[in-house]
Amino acid sequence: MSIEIGGYILELDKEATEKVYKKIRLGGSQECSCDYCKNYIEAIDSIFPEEITIFFDVAGIDKNKDAEVYELCEESPGIHHYGGEYYLLAKVIEHPKTPPKLGEYFNYSFIEPSPLVQEEFEVEGAVCFTFDTMVPWKLNV
C-alpha cells in the first residue's frame, strides 16, 4: 500500500510490520526504569499529532513499542524536549524537499535504521521513523 505523509511517499507492508511488533515484548521506554522513560509512557497519549497517530495505525506501528526514546533537555518548566525512534517495514519512494513539521514542535523523518534498531527489525526493508517534540512532564517526582 502506498501512502503520502509530510511529502514522503512510502510503500508500506502493514501486515509484516504488525507481525514483527507482535514478537516484541516491550518497547525501549518500558524496559528502562529512568524517570524520562517513565514520563514518556505517562504522556504517550498526548505526544503524537493526529496525523502521526493515523499513520501509525495505517502502517502497523505499535506506539507502545518504541525502539528508543530519550530526553534531550528541559525547554521550560514542565516541558521537555524528547526524541525517539520507531520502526516499520516499508520502502521510501520519495523524500520531501524540506523536512516535515507538524504544529509548532513535532518534527519527523524516515531514515535508514540506526544502531538503536530493535533486533526484530534488523531485516531487509526496515525503515526508521525518527521524531523530536516537546513532552509535558507528567510524573510527580
Secondary structure, DSSP 8 states (H G I E B T S, - for coil): -EEEETTEEEEE-HHHHHHHHHH--S-HHHH--SHHHHHHHHHHHHHS-HHHHHHHHHHT--TT--SEEEEEEEEETTEEEEEEEEEEEEEEEE--SS--EETTTEEEEEES--TT--GGG-STTEEEEEEEEEEE-----
